[in-house]
């Protein structure tokens, strides 16, 4: 039971960190003035997941 609680607490901590990183990233994305800066931020965030990178860029271009 103690191992399960430790795993759960570790998972909760990791998810909180991911949430904070995501909020931080989104605030920079909103403050970026030109499309090149926004694309660079998205490339940095999704450097390991090409499909997510493409989807994010498509959504960004639809907004602008």
C-alpha positions in Angstrom: 0.0 0.0 0.0 2.8 2.4 0.8 4.5 1.8 -2.6 1.2 2.6 -4.3 0.9 5.9 -2.4 4.5 6.8 -3.3 3.8 6.1 -6.9 0.6 8.2 -6.8 2.4 11.1 -5.1 5.2 11.0 -7.6 2.7 10.9 -10.5 0.8 13.9 -9.0 4.1 15.9 -8.6 5.1 15.2 -12.2 1.7 16.3 -13.5 1.8 19.5 -11.6 5.2 20.3 -13.1 4.0 19.5 -16.6 1.0 21.8 -16.0 3.3 24.7 -14.8 5.6 24.2 -17.8 2.6 24.3 -20.1 1.2 27.5 -18.6 4.7 29.1 -18.9 5.0 28.0 -22.5 1.5 29.3 -23.4 2.2 32.7 -21.8 5.3 33.1 -24.0 3.4 31.9 -27.0 0.7 34.6 -26.4 3.3 37.3 -25.9 5.3 36.5 -29.1 4.7 39.1 -31.7 5.6 37.4 -35.0 4.9 34.0 -36.5 8.5 33.0 -36.6 8.9 33.3 -32.8 5.7 31.3 -32.3 6.9 28.5 -34.6 10.2 28.4 -32.9 8.5 28.0 -29.5 6.3 25.2 -30.9 9.3 23.4 -32.4 11.1 23.6 -29.1 8.1 22.2 -27.2 7.3 19.3 -29.6 10.8 18.4 -30.8 10.3 14.7 -30.1 6.7 14.4 -31.5 6.5 15.3 -35.1 2.8 14.7 -35.5 2.0 17.0 -32.5 4.3 19.6 -34.0 2.5 19.6 -37.3 -0.9 19.8 -35.7 0.2 22.7 -33.5 1.6 24.6 -36.4 -1.6 24.0 -38.5 -3.7 25.3 -35.6 -1.5 28.3 -35.2 -1.8 29.2 -38.9 -5.6 28.8 -38.7 -5.7 31.3 -35.8 -3.7 33.9 -37.7 
